[in-house]
Amino acid sequence: MTAAAALILLLALAALLLYALTKRTKEHRYIAALPMEGIRIRALLPPMLALVEKLKVAARFPIFFHKLQSSVQRGEGLRESAERTMLFLAQMLLYALLLVAFGCVMALLSGGSAMWLLIGAGLGVLLPAALIKDLAAKVKKREEQILMELPEMLNKIVLLVGAGETVQQALLRCSQQKEGSGHPLYKELERMVGEWRSGDPFHQAFEQFGKRCGVQESTVFVTTVLLNHKRGGGEFALALRDLSRTLWDKRKALGRIQGEKASSKLVFPMVLIFGVVLLMVGGPAMMLIQM
């Protein structure tokens, strides 16, 4: 009975894949080719995108879709964020279907074991949930990296502006010094410099830089610079110094939080080591007492 159910489910998955292959379009292939970290098996994503579109996830589950899109925006930027969210959903659906198919195949090979069907179905639910959790963790880590590095970059800008350079020249020099570092803040800065050099107005490119960073402090930094850089002189330098002090305070607070998290993670290993030492010392003593 289990073998028959596994075979029917496997045939249903094959029929679903064939249906999706007939519904894929050039737009789905374009979305599948969008650059996004963590996306795998892109050749199978266009039919999955067609299925996601057919399921109307955004319309049926708007809260879930918008939360996921918010995470994608904070990690990948505002441009084509809806398409990248669809791509992430297609990746989740692909993994779920592959795991369910794997459970069906193993159930057939093992002579109709229901355990493999349960394992495949369970993994098909757990892995997409793990992907969402991993995306949220990556976004949080990216934001923390930006918050930790932003005061350093602002200090350099303050020194360069104080030495007589313009804001544009200072930003360009910061970008050149960290070119190829892979740090999310400097990746966005390099992108901003590229947009500015390609003809976009400086204020527009700089505003997009603040939005792509995805943290409130970057928006405050961009607003402060745009409001004061045309004035120049002492007022601009004073505004940057005030902002620098604020950002350094937030960096110190974030550092303390990270230190407390690291300390809390060490509690269980320390308790375990204490238990092992207690057994090593107390065990022989108890044996001697009994003798």
URPEMO-V623470 format. One record per backbone hydrogen bond with DSSP energy under -0.5 kcal/mol. NH is the residue of the N-H (numbers start at 1). CO is the residue of the C=O. Records with the same first field share a line. If there is no record, write none. Layout:
BEGIN
NH=CO, CO
END
This chain:
BEGIN
5=1
6=2
7=3
8=4
9=5
10=6
11=7
12=8
13=9
14=10
15=11
16=12
17=13
18=14
19=15
20=16
21=17
22=18
23=19, 20
24=20
29=25
30=26
31=27
32=28
33=29, 30
34=31
39=36
44=41
45=42
46=42
48=44
49=45
50=46
51=47
52=48
53=49
54=50
55=51
56=52
57=52
60=56
61=57
65=61
66=62
67=63
68=64
69=65
70=66
71=67
72=68
73=69
74=70
75=71
76=72
77=73
81=78
84=80
85=81
86=82
87=83
88=84
89=85
90=86
91=87
92=88
93=89
94=90
95=91
96=92
97=93
98=94
99=95
100=96
101=97
102=98
103=99
104=100
105=101
106=102
107=103
108=104
109=105
110=106
111=108
112=107
113=107
116=113
117=113
118=114
119=115
120=116
121=117
122=118
123=119
124=120
125=121, 122
126=122
127=123
129=125
130=126
131=127
132=128
133=129
134=130
135=131
136=132
137=133
138=134
139=135
140=136
141=137
142=138
143=139
144=140
145=141
146=142
147=143
148=144
149=145
150=146
151=147
153=149
154=150
155=151
156=152
157=153
158=154
159=155
160=156
161=157
162=158
163=159
164=161
165=160
170=166
171=167
172=168
173=169
174=170
175=171
176=172
177=173
178=174
179=176
181=178
187=183
188=184
189=185
190=186
191=187
192=188
193=189
194=190
195=191
196=192
197=193
198=194
199=196
200=195
205=201
206=202
207=203
208=204
209=205
210=206
211=207
212=208
213=209
214=210
219=215
220=216
221=217
222=218
223=219
224=220
225=221
226=222
227=223
228=224
229=225
231=228
232=228
236=232
237=233
238=234
239=235
240=236
241=237
242=238
243=239
244=240
245=241
246=242
247=243
248=244
249=245
250=246
251=247
252=248
253=249
254=250
255=251
256=252
257=253
258=254
259=255
260=256
261=257
262=258
263=259
264=260
265=261
266=262, 263
267=264
268=264
269=265
270=266
271=267
272=268
273=269
274=270
275=271
276=272
277=273
278=274
279=275
280=276
281=277
282=278
283=279
284=280
285=281
286=282
287=283
288=284
289=285
290=286
291=287
END
